[in-house]
C-alpha cells in the first residue's frame, strides 16, 4: 500500500470535498481518501502499487480547475 498527500490551493466546501473524495475513489487502484479536518487543503490518498496513479490523481484534480501539489509520497 502506498500513500500520497496532496495540497490543494483552493478552499473547498464540505460538499465539494465529499464529491471530490468520491471521484478520486473511483480511480482504479485507489483504496481510501482522507481529508483531515485540521487542514482543509490536504487530501491523503491510499492506493495499491501503481506507478502512474499519482499523475492520474493530479490530472483528475486539474481537470476540475484545481491547483494541486503532491506534498509527500
Beta strands, then each sheet from edge to edge (+ up, - down):
strand 1: 2-8
strand 2: 30-34
strand 3: 42-47
strand 4: 68-72
sheet 1: 2+ 3- 1+ 4-
end
